[in-house]
């Protein structure tokens, strides 16, 4: 009986000691790590029609991939002949990439231009059809890594002057814009007057400046093609253009938030572009597979 009482007394004392015990003051407090801020999410219900000519899909191939990464439903139409058309009903936005200059009167472009859909145009060849300006510079492309912010606008908030948008040269397709010029690009080119006789002063180099990003109503011209060289600021401008036309909150500049905008660095994070079941739509999957293999499997 004494042994049993002794055991019960020891158990009681141990229980009391555990109840009064406290954590060592040297032990660091438990904290929950904060989540990494993410890009502004896109509504999954928003449907975007992406149209591009089969002769130059690689110039803007990162656009549909990036849009999908944000959560949009992207449907792709490949323009491979002069009769291509598609049902554009039910879409929230149209994004047009490279356009072949001999196929600017394709039915699908005409249909989109006559609709009330918001549109992002990425090629000079269609700016006149969509009343965004004139291709005064005859398809001229400027090569460089920056654009110059030209307006104080919702789309350019937080930016002024020259903004580097690529890690190396990108294509800046300039136009004479009819609307608000958001950004320009400038190059030096030789005067096109006849070459003077030997011994005379050669023609001066004259700067050529044109709009590379502009807005008019519910249509935006975005003539900068960077693809694999694009940086966070480039995607901020692109995302703002998309969200502006969809009536979404403006995407913050990289300097306004710690998380960087951009497309996913790994191929496995990108889903496959959904295609409209019409005869005019080409196969983008193989081009996309090659692009992802070359681009997203490397560190950007």
C-alpha positions in Angstrom: 0.0 0.0 0.0 2.9 2.4 0.9 4.5 1.7 -2.5 1.2 2.5 -4.3 0.8 5.8 -2.4 4.4 6.7 -3.1 3.9 6.1 -6.9 0.7 8.2 -6.8 2.5 11.0 -5.0 5.3 11.0 -7.6 2.8 11.1 -10.5 1.0 14.0 -8.9 4.3 16.0 -8.4 5.4 15.3 -12.0 2.0 16.5 -13.4 2.2 19.7 -11.3 5.7 20.3 -12.6 4.7 20.0 -16.2 1.7 22.3 -15.8 3.9 25.0 -14.4 6.7 24.6 -16.9 7.4 27.5 -19.4 9.2 27.7 -22.7 12.9 28.5 -22.5 13.5 32.3 -23.1 16.2 31.5 -25.6 13.8 29.6 -27.9 12.8 31.8 -30.9 9.1 32.6 -31.2 7.2 30.6 -33.8 6.4 32.8 -36.8 4.3 32.2 -40.0 6.3 33.3 -43.1 4.5 35.8 -45.2 3.3 34.8 -48.7 5.2 36.1 -51.7 3.0 38.8 -53.4 1.6 37.6 -56.7 0.7 39.5 -59.9 -2.8 40.9 -60.1 -5.0 37.9 -60.8 -7.1 37.8 -63.9 -10.7 36.6 -63.9 -10.8 33.1 -65.2 -14.1 33.9 -67.0 -12.5 36.5 -69.3 -12.0 35.0 -72.8 -9.3 36.4 -75.0 -9.0 35.8 -78.8 -5.4 35.8 -79.9 -4.9 36.2 -83.7 -1.5 35.9 -85.4 -0.2 35.3 -88.9 1.5 32.0 -89.5 4.5 33.8 -91.1 5.6 35.4 -87.8 4.1 33.7 -84.7 7.4 33.8 -82.8 7.5 37.5 -82.6 4.7 37.7 -80.1 4.4 34.0 -79.0 5.1 35.0 -75.4 1.8 37.1 -75.3 -0.7 34.2 -75.3 1.5 32.2 -72.9 1.7 35.1 -70.5 -2.0 35.7 -70.7 -2.8 32.1 -69.9 -0.3 32.3 -67.0 -2.4 35.1 -65.5 -5.6 33.0 -65.7 -7.3 34.1 -68.9 -8.9 31.7 -71.3 -6.9 32.2 -74.5 -8.1 30.9 -77.8 -5.7 31.2 -80.8 -6.5 31.7 -84.5 -3.6 31.3 -87.0 -4.1 33.3 -90.1 -2.6 31.1 -92.9 -4.6 32.3 -95.9 -6.6 35.3 -97.1 -10.0 33.7 -96.3 -9.6 33.1 -92.6 -12.5 34.0 -90.4 -13.9 32.9 -87.0 -16.9 33.5 -84.7 -15.8 36.4 -82.4 -19.0 36.4 -80.3 -18.5 35.7 -76.6 -15.0 37.1 -76.3 -14.0 39.9 -73.9 -10.8 41.0 -75.6 -8.9 40.5 -78.9 -5.1 40.6 -79.1 -3.5 40.7 -82.5 0.2 39.9 -82.9 2.2 39.8 -86.1 0.3 40.6 -89.3 1.6 39.8 -92.8 1.3 43.0 -94.9 -0.2 41.1 -97.8 -3.0 39.7 -95.6 -4.4 42.9 -93.9 -7.8 42.5 -95.5 -8.5 39.0 -94.2 -12.1 38.6 -93.1 -11.3 38.0 -89.4 -9.5 41.4 -89.2 -12.5 43.1 -90.9 -14.9 41.4 -88.5 -13.0 42.5 -85.4 -12.6 46.1 -86.7 -16.4 46.4 -87.1 -17.1 45.0 -83.7 -17.3 46.7 -80.4 -14.7 44.4 -78.8 -11.7 46.0 -77.1 -8.6 45.2 -79.1 -4.8 45.3 -78.6 -3.0 45.7 -81.9 0.7 44.7 -82.1 1.4 45.4 -85.8 1.6 48.6 -87.8 -0.2 47.0 -90.8 -3.6 47.1 -89.0 -3.5 50.5 -87.3 -5.3 52.3 -90.1 -8.0 49.7 -90.3 -8.6 50.0 -86.5 -8.4 53.9 -86.6 -5.4 53.9 -84.3 -3.2 55.9 -86.7 -1.2 55.7 -89.8 1.8 53.6 -90.7 3.7 56.7 -91.8 7.0 55.1 -91.4 6.2 52.2 -93.8 6.6 49.4 -91.3 9.8 50.8 -89.8 11.2 48.9 -86.8 13.5 50.4 -84.2 15.8 48.1 -82.3 16.6 48.9 -78.7 16.0 48.0 -75.2 13.9 50.9 -74.0 10.9 53.1 -74.8 10.2 56.7 -73.8 7.1 57.4 -71.8 5.3 60.3 -73.5 2.1 60.8 -71.4 1.0 61.0 -67.8 -1.8 58.5 -68.0 -3.3 55.7 -66.0 -1.4 53.2 -68.1 1.9 54.9 -67.4 1.5 55.7 -63.8 4.8 55.5 -61.9 6.9 55.8 -65.0 8.6 58.7 -66.7 11.3 59.2 -69.3 13.2 56.2 -70.8 12.2 52.8 -69.4 14.2 49.7 -70.2 11.9 46.9 -71.2 14.2 44.2 -72.4 17.4 42.5 -71.5 18.6 43.0 -75.1 17.3 44.6 -78.3 13.6 44.3 -78.9 11.4 45.3 -81.9 9.8 48.7 -81.6 7.3 49.1 -84.5 6.6 52.8 -84.7 3.5 54.6 -86.1 2.0 58.0 -86.3 -0.7 57.5 -83.7 -4.2 58.9 -83.7 -5.0 59.0 -80.0 -3.0 59.4 -76.8 0.7 58.5 -77.3 1.8 56.6 -74.2 5.4 55.8 -75.3 7.7 56.5 -78.2 10.9 55.1 -79.7 13.5 57.0 -81.6 16.3 56.0 -84.0 18.8 57.8 -86.2 18.6 57.1 -89.9 20.2 58.5 -93.0 18.4 61.2 -95.0 16.8 59.5 -98.1 17.9 62.3 -100.4 20.3 61.4 -103.3 23.9 60.8 -102.2 26.0 64.0 -102.9 29.0 63.9 -105.2 32.4 62.9 -103.7 33.9 65.6 -101.6 30.6 67.1 -100.4 29.1 66.9 -97.0 27.1 63.7 -96.6 23.4 64.0 -95.7 22.8 64.4 -92.0 21.4 61.7 -89.8 17.9 62.7 -88.8 16.1 61.3 -85.8 12.9 59.4 -86.4 10.5 59.2 -83.6 7.2 57.4 -83.6 4.6 56.0 -81.2 5.2 52.4 -80.0 2.3 52.4 -77.5 -0.9 54.4 -77.7 -4.5 54.3 -76.8 -7.8 55.5 -78.4 -11.1 54.5 -76.9 -11.2 50.8 -76.3 -8.3 50.0 -78.6 -4.6 50.0 -77.8 -1.5 49.9 -80.1 1.3 47.9 -78.4 4.1 47.7 -81.0 6.9 46.5 -78.8 8.0 42.9 -79.3 10.5 41.6 -76.7 9.6 37.9 -76.2 12.4 36.1 -74.4 14.2 39.4 -73.5 11.2 41.0 -71.9 11.6 42.2 -68.3 9.2 43.1 -65.5 8.4 46.6 -66.8 7.6 45.3 -70.2 5.0 42.9 -68.7 3.6 45.7 -66.5 2.9 47.8 -69.6 1.4 44.8 -71.4 -0.7 43.7 -68.4 -1.9 47.3 -67.8 -3.1 47.4 -71.4 -5.0 44.2 -71.0 -6.6 45.1 -67.7 -7.4 48.6 -68.8 -9.5 47.3 -71.7 -11.2 44.8 -69.5 -11.9 47.3 -66.8 -9.7 45.7 -64.2 -7.6 47.4 -61.5 -4.3 48.7 -62.9 -1.3 46.4 -62.4 1.3 48.0 -60.1 4.8 48.9 -61.3 7.6 46.6 -60.1 8.9 49.4 -57.9 5.5 49.6 -56.1 5.5 45.9 -55.0 8.2 43.3 -54.1 6.9 40.7 -56.5 8.1 40.9 -60.0 5.6 40.7 -63.0 6.5 38.3 -65.7 5.8 35.0 -67.3 6.6 31.8 -65.5 10.2 30.7 -65.8 9.4 27.0 -66.2 7.7 25.3 -69.1 5.7 23.0 -66.8 3.9 26.0 -65.3 2.4 27.0 -68.6 -0.8 25.4 -69.9 -1.5 24.6 -73.5 -3.3 27.2 -75.7 -6.9 26.2 -76.4 -7.9 26.3 -80.0 -11.2 27.1 -81.7 -12.4 24.1 -83.7 -12.4 25.7 -87.1 -10.6 24.7 -90.3 -8.8 28.0 -90.4 -6.9 27.5 -87.2 -3.4 26.3 -87.4 -1.5 24.1 -85.0 0.3 26.3 -82.5 1.2 23.5 -80.1 4.4 22.4 -81.9 5.7 26.0 -82.2 4.9 26.5 -78.6 6.7 23.3 -77.6 9.8 24.5 -79.4 9.5 28.0 -77.9 9.1 26.7 -74.4 12.0 24.3 -74.7 14.3 27.0 -75.9 13.0 29.8 -73.6 11.4 28.8 -70.4 13.7 26.0 -69.5 16.5 28.5 -69.1 16.8 31.1 -66.3 15.5 34.5 -67.3 
